[in-house]
Amino acid sequence: MPRRLSGTIKEEIRSLVIAPLLKEELLAVVFRGKYWLDGVVRVRVRGDLESIADMVRKLKYYPELRLVILDMDVNDQELEYMNRKLGLPILVVNDRGNVARSIGLSSEELKQLQRVLSFEEEEFIEPIRVTRIIAEALRSFSKRYSLDEATLEAPYD
């Protein structure tokens, strides 16, 4: 059963940003609102949406999540699949960090989310900005020190 964002969206809404990292790796970053970073998980996945959805459901943060933000290109079918599989509203952002598409949200909820997750003058969603900084740092670190992909394991529990 999908979790709905009913009423006013809280300033500390728990969201998960998923972004590509390295080949067959994703970065999953958990935020509360736009100010608090609760967790960073680097995971190896096959790249298909089923394995990504399974990864999200295994995270210890999953029961508290109210929103998933994808910083990757997905088509409408894939977006609907993720929404059904996770039971959570999903935003897809473009290269500029703005919402490109969403599912499971009314237009009013989307406006509230953009207000809660962005700073006043910006349309850019803060959790996306921070996730991209972390992803770039991890990519640079991995290249610099030639880490193999098994070096950092994902803490699920």
C-alpha positions in Angstrom: 0.0 0.0 0.0 1.5 3.4 -1.0 2.4 5.9 1.7 0.7 9.1 1.0 1.9 12.6 2.0 -1.2 13.8 3.6 -1.7 17.3 4.9 1.2 19.6 5.4 4.6 18.2 4.6 6.9 18.4 7.6 10.2 20.3 7.5 12.0 17.1 8.5 10.5 14.8 5.9 12.8 11.7 5.5 13.9 11.3 1.9 16.3 9.1 0.0 18.3 10.3 -2.9 19.6 7.7 -5.3 22.3 8.7 -7.7 24.8 6.7 -10.0 28.2 6.4 -8.6 30.6 4.0 -10.4 29.9 1.2 -12.8 27.2 -1.0 -11.1 27.3 1.2 -8.0 24.8 3.6 -6.6 24.9 6.2 -3.9 21.9 6.3 -1.6 21.8 9.3 0.8 19.1 9.7 3.4 18.1 13.2 4.5 15.7 14.8 7.0 14.4 17.9 5.2 17.1 20.0 3.7 19.4 20.4 6.8 20.1 16.9 8.1 22.0 14.1 6.4 21.1 10.9 8.2 23.0 8.3 6.2 25.2 7.5 3.2 25.2 4.1 1.6 27.3 3.0 -1.3 25.9 -0.1 -2.9 26.6 -2.5 -5.7 23.6 -3.2 -7.9 23.0 -4.8 -11.2 21.5 -1.5 -12.5 18.0 -2.8 -13.1 15.2 -1.2 -11.2 14.2 -4.4 -9.5 17.6 -4.6 -7.8 17.5 -0.9 -6.9 14.0 -1.3 -5.4 15.2 -4.3 -3.4 18.2 -2.4 -2.1 15.9 0.4 -0.9 13.6 -2.0 0.9 16.5 -3.6 2.7 17.8 -0.3 4.1 17.3 0.3 7.8 15.9 3.7 6.9 13.1 2.3 4.6 10.3 2.3 7.2 10.8 6.0 7.9 11.2 7.1 4.3 8.4 9.3 2.8 10.0 10.1 -0.5 12.5 8.8 -3.0 14.4 11.2 -5.3 16.1 9.7 -8.4 19.1 11.6 -9.8 19.1 9.4 -12.9 17.2 9.1 -16.1 14.2 6.7 -16.0 11.2 6.4 -18.3 7.6 6.6 -17.3 7.2 2.8 -17.0 10.2 2.6 -14.8 9.0 5.4 -12.6 5.6 3.7 -12.2 7.3 0.4 -11.4 9.4 2.0 -8.6 6.4 3.7 -7.2 4.5 0.5 -7.0 7.4 -1.6 -5.7 8.4 0.9 -3.0 5.0 2.3 -2.2 6.5 5.8 -2.0 6.2 9.0 -4.0 9.1 9.5 -6.3 10.7 12.6 -7.9 13.1 12.5 -10.8 15.4 15.4 -11.2 17.2 16.8 -14.2 20.8 17.8 -14.6 20.1 21.2 -13.1 18.6 19.6 -10.0 15.1 20.6 -10.7 12.1 18.3 -10.6 11.6 16.8 -14.1 8.8 14.3 -13.2 7.1 12.9 -10.2 4.6 10.2 -9.3 2.5 9.7 -6.2 2.3 13.5 -5.5 -0.4 16.1 -6.1 0.7 19.4 -7.5 0.2 21.0 -4.1 2.4 18.4 -2.4 5.1 18.9 -5.0 5.1 22.7 -4.4 5.3 22.0 -0.6 8.2 19.5 -1.1 10.1 22.0 -3.3 9.7 24.6 -0.5 10.7 22.2 2.2 13.7 20.7 0.4 15.1 24.0 -1.2 16.5 27.2 0.1 14.4 30.3 -0.4 15.8 31.8 -3.6 16.8 28.4 -5.1 14.7 25.9 -7.1 17.6 23.4 -6.6 16.7 20.7 -4.2 19.4 20.7 -1.4 19.6 16.9 -0.9 20.4 16.6 -4.6 23.2 19.2 -4.4 24.7 17.4 -1.4 24.4 14.0 -2.9 26.2 15.1 -6.0 29.0 16.5 -4.0 29.4 13.2 -2.1 29.2 11.2 -5.3 31.9 13.3 -7.0 34.2 13.0 -3.9 33.8 9.2 -3.8 34.5 8.9 -7.5 37.6 11.0 -7.2 38.7 9.1 -4.1 38.1 5.7 -5.8 40.1 6.8 -8.9 42.9 8.3 -6.9 43.4 5.3 -4.6 42.3 2.6 -7.1 39.8 1.1 -4.7 38.0 -2.0 -5.9 34.3 -2.0 -5.7 34.2 -4.4 -2.8 36.1 -2.1 -0.5 33.1 -0.3 0.9 30.2 -2.5 1.9 26.6 -1.4 2.3 25.3 -1.4 5.9 21.8 -2.7 5.6 21.0 -3.3 9.3 
